[in-house]
Amino acid sequence: MGVIYILIIVSLFVAIVFLAVFFLAVKKGQFEDNETPAMRILFNDVVAHKKE
């Protein structure tokens, strides 16, 4: 029964760490540009694919 308590405490700690990392990423502005990645595939990058 003691193992269950340890696993609950460890899982709560891991969840809090992931939540803190997510909030740090949001605070640094990592998720601000939602449109550019979706439109990047529409642009034809001829220079990168050009073989001379």
Secondary structure, 3 states (H helix, E strand, C coil): CHHHHHHHHHHHHHHHHHHHHHHHHHHCCCCCCCCHHHHHHHCCCHHHHCCC
